[in-house]
Amino acid sequence: MTDSGDTAVTAGLRDRLWQAVLDGDAYTTTDVLRQSLDAGLDKETLLLGLVAPVQEQVGLAWAANRITVAQEHAATAANERAVTALIPAASARRRQRGRVTVACVDGEWHAFPARLVAEVLQLHGWQVDYLGPQIPVAHLIDHLHRTGADAVLLSSSIPARLPTAHAVITACQAAGMPVMAGGRAFGPDGRYARACGADRWAADARGAAAALEAGLRAPGPAAARQAVDDLPHLADQEYTMVVGARSRLVEQTLTDLEKDAPAMQLYTDVQRHRTAEDFAFIVDFLATALYVDDTDLFTGFVTWTADVLEARSVSARCLPPGLDLIARQLRDFPRATALLREGAAAVAARPRPGPGETAPGPGGVA
C-alpha cells in the first residue's frame, strides 16, 4: 500500500521515520508524523506516502538480514502506535458512506497493511470494523450477520494462505456479502483474487476506497458453489495429497539430504530445525501453487528463499537437490513434479542480488 509522493519533504521525513522505527522508538515516530502534518501533508498522504513505504522497507531489511526478527517486530509496533496516536478512532465523516469490515485471512499475522486500509477508508467517510489478524471464518461470518456490513475487505500477505482465503471468500459470499481482496498474497495484478472468486481486487488503499465508492454488488446464488467448481484442476487431488503428506515429505527430504550431503550431519539442532522450516514452507508454497495452478507463485518463492538464505551466509546449494528429492517422492503427481523442476531451474538460473540486497518476497515469513 504505497504512494509515490517523492518530494524532497517526504523523502527527508521518510529517512527520519525510518531511523525512528528502526530504533523501535514509538515516541519519536509519533513526533515525526505530527511534524509531517505541520509540514502540510494530509493524513492520507502521510499514511500511504510515508508510513507504508517505511514499513515496506522494514520487511526488505529483514529479508536482506540487515535487521533481526525482533527488530522487525519492534519497528512494526512503533509504526502501529504512531498511527494510533495520529488518527483518532472517530472520524468526522465516519458514518457518511456506509459500514465495512476489514480483516485478515485466518492464519495471516501480517495485519499492518489491513490496518492502513482501514484508516484510509475511515478518512473517506466509511464506518470501519477493523478485526485485525487471523480472524476465524465462523467468527467473521457471525460478525457480518450482526453488523449488516455493506462489504468485507480481506487482506493477506502470504500466498500460502490462499486456499484459506478462497474458503473465506466463498463463505462470505454465501452469506450475501461482497468481498474485496487485497495484499501481496493475491498477486501483483490480483490474479489470485480472481482465481479465488473475489468480487473485486484492490492494489492499495486508494484503490479500495475508489472501488467501494463505485459500489460493490452483493453476490448472487452462484457464489455459494463449491471450490472445485472454481478451480477444476483440483479434481486431480494433487493439492490434497501434498497437504496431507507435508510432514512426511519434509522429514524424508531431510533424511535423504543428510545421506547425499554428509556435511548436513554436522548441523546443530537449531540448524536442522531451520532447514526443516525452510522445506516446510517450500511444501506449503508447492501446495498453494497446485491450488491456483500457477508456476510463478512457486518459482518466485523458492528463488526468494535462496536469496534470503544467502543474505544470511547460508548456501542455497541444497535447494535444487532438495526439490529433486521432493519430486522423487511425488513422482506420480505430474503437476507437482513439473513445478518442482521449474523451481530447481529457477534457483539455478537466478541473478544473484548485490551485497545487502534481497528482492521483494511473496509476503515474507518473519
N, C-alpha and C positions, 0 to 999 in steps of 0.2 A: 504494500500500500504506500506508494511513494508519489511524490510530485516533484517536478524538476526544480522550479524556484531557485535557480542557481545564481542569485545575485551575490554581490560581494558581501552584503549584510548577512544573508542566510548562510553563506559559506563560512564566515567568521563565527557565527553563532553555532553552527554545526560543530566546528572544532572545539569550541568551549563546552558544548553539551557532551560531546564525545569524551572529553577528558573527565568531566564530572561523573558520567555514568560508569566510565572505566574505573574510577575510584569508588564506585558504589555510594556516592555522596548525593543522597536524595535532596538535601537542603540546597546545595549549590545547583543541582539540576533544576529545582523549582525556581531558584533565583534567575537562572538563565532564561527559562521560559517566560517568566514575568517581565524580564528586561526585553525579551523579544516582542512582547505585546506593546511595551512602551516605545519600541523602535518602529512600530507601525504595522507589524504582522497581525493579520486577523487569526482567530483561533483555528480555523480550518487549515490555513496555510501552515500554521505552526505545527499542527498535528501531522500533516501529510508531507510537508516540505522540510521539516526539521526533525521531529521525533522519529518518524518512520524510517528515514534513511539512516539515522544513527543506530536505531535498533537493528536494521539490516546489517550494518557494519559490525555490530556485536556478534551476530551469527557467523559472518565471514571470518572474523578474528578468531572465533573458537575453532572453526574448521581448519584454519591455517596454523593452529597451535600457538597463536600469539597470546591467547588468554585461556585460563582453565575453565572447567565447567562451573566451578564455584563463582569465578569472576563473571561468567556469562549470566548466571542466575542473579547475582548481586546487581549487575548493570540493568537487567530487565526490571528488577524490583524498584530500582531508583527511578527508572523511566515511568513505571506504573504509578508510583507515589507522587511523582511530579505532575502527571496528567490529572490525578485525582485532586490535587491541590489547586490546579489551574482551572478546571472546568467543574462548576458546581453540578450536583446531581440534577437540580431543577433547571430547566431552560424556559425562558420567557415564551418561546414558541413551541413548547414541547408537545402540546396536545392538538395542534392545528391540523395535522395531516392524517393521523391515524396511529395505530399501535402495531409494532412489530416485535418479534422475538429474535435475538441474536445469540447463537450458541455454537459451541464446538462439538464436533462429532465425538461420540463415545470413544474413549481411548486417546483422544487428542489433548495433549497438555499445553501446546503452544497457543496460548489464548490471547497474547497481546495484539496480533492483527485483528482479531474479532473485537477486542476492546476499542481499538481505534475506529473501526467501522461503527460501533455503537455510539461513540462520542460524536462522530461526524453526522450521523443520522439525527441525533438529538439537536445538533446545531441547525439541521434542515427542518426542524419542527416536528419530528416524529417522537411519539412516546415509545421508548425502547425498554424492553425487558432483556437485560444482558445476563445470561445464565452462566457464562464462564466456560471453563474447560470440561471436557469429557462428561457430558450430561447423558445418562442412560435414556434410551429411546422411550421407554414406558413413562418415565417422569417428564420427558419433553412433551409427549402427546397429552398427558394429563394437564400440563401447564397450558398448552394451546387450547384445550377444551375449556378450561376455567377462565382464561383471559379473553377468548374470542379475538385473537390477533388477526391482523389483515394478511400477514405473511411471516414466514420463518426464513432467516438467513443462517446458513450453515457454513462454518469455517473449518478448514483442515489444512495443515501444513505438510503432513507426511503422507505420501501416496499409499503406503501400506494400509492406511485406514479407509481406502476407497470401497472395499466390499461392505464395511460397516456403514459408510456414508450412503451407499446405494440402498441399504435396508432402511436407514433413517428417512431418506427422501421418499421411498415408497410408502412408509408408514404415515408420514405427514400428509402426503397426497391422498392416501386412503381416508384420512380424516378431513379431507376437503380443503387442505391448506396449501397454497402455492409456495414453492421452495426456490430460493435463490442460493446458489453455491458460490463460494469464493475461497481463495487461499491457494498456495503453491501446489497443494496436493492435486488440484483439479486440472493441472497443466497450464502452460503459458497462454494458451488460446482457449481454455475452457473445454478441451476435447473430452476430458474425463467427466466433467459435469454433465455434458450431453450424453455420454455413454451411460451414466447413472440415472438419467431421466430427469435431471433438474429442470424446472420451468425456465430458469434464467441463470446466467453466469455473469459475474461482475469481476473485472480485473482489479478494481480498487474501490476505496470507499466512495469516491465521487461517482464512479460508475454504478455502484449500488444505489446511491441516492437518486441518480437520474432514472434508473430502471424502476424504482418504486414510484417516483413521480409520474412516470409514463403509465404505470399501472400494471399489476400482475393479475392474470386471470386465475380464478380458482380452478384446480384440476378437475377434469371430468371423470366419469366412472372408469374409463380405461386406465387411469393412473394406478389403479389397485392391482394391476396384473402382476404376475409372479416375475421374479428377477430373471429367470431363464428365458422368458419371452423377450426381455430387453436385450439379452446377451446370448444369442442362440449357440455360440461356440462353447458355452459352459456344458452343453449336453455331453461332451466327451469325458466329463468328470475329472479332467486333469487337475483343475484347480482344487477340487475337493480332496483328491488323493494326495496332492502335495501338502496341503494344510494338515491333513491327518498324519502324514509321515514326517512332519517337521523335526521332532526331537530325534527320531532315528536317523534322518538324513544328516543332521549336524553331527551327531555322535559318530556315525560311521565315517564321515568325511574326515574328522579329526584323527580317528584311528588309522585310516589309510594314509593320511598325510604324514603321520609320525613314522610309518613304515617307509614311505618314499623319501622323506626328508629327515634323516636322523637328527639333525640339529634341533628339531622340534622336541625331541625327547629331553632336551636340556631346559625347556621352558619352565619357568616358575609357575606355581598355581595361578598367580594373577595373570601372567601372560597367556596361559592356556584358557583361562576364563574369558579374557578379552577376545581371543581368537574365536572361541565358541560363539561369543556375542556377535562378532562380525559375520560369521557364516549363518547365524540365526536370522540376522537382518537380510542377508542375501536371499535366504529361502523365503522370507516374508515378501520381499520385493519380486521374487520369481513368481510366487503365488498371485500377487496382485497383477503382474504383467499378464499372467494367464487369464485372470479375471476380466481384464479390459481388452485383452488381445492386442497388446501394444509392445513392440520390441524396444522402442526408445525409452520407455519407462525403466526397463531392466538395465539396458546398457548404460543409461545415464547414471543409475545408482551405483553400478559396480565401478565405473570409471571415477566417479566422485569418491567412492570408498578408497580406491587406490591412491588418489591424491591426498586424502585425509591421512591415510597410513604413512605415506612418505613424508608428509609435513611433520609427523611425529617420529621421524627417523626409523620407521618400521618398513622393511622391504615389502613391496606389493607383489613380489615374485611368486608367492604361494597362491595368489588368487586364481590365475589361469588353471594350474593343476587342480586346485580345489574345486573349481567349476566343472572341470572334466570328471572329477570323482563323483560329484553330484549327478552329472549327466549319466554316468555308468549305472548309478542306482535307479535312474529314471529312464532307462533305455527303451522301455515300452511306451513312453509318452512322447510322441513326435513334437508337439508344440513346445514342451518343456526343454527337450534336448536341443531344439533349434535355438531357443532363447539363450541357453547356457553357452552354446557355441558362439553365438553373436556376442555375448558378454565377454567371453575369453578373448575373442578377436579385438574387441573394442579396448580392453585393458592393454593388450599388447601394442595397439596402434596409437594410443592416446598421446597427445603432445604433453610433455612434462611442464608443469607450472614452474614459474621462476621462484626464487627464494621468497618465502613468506606469502606466496600466492596460493589460493585454492579457489577453484571455480565455484560459483553458487551451486549449492546442493539441492537435493529434492526435499527440502524441508528440514533436514538435519535430524540427528538422533541424540542430541545432548540432553 
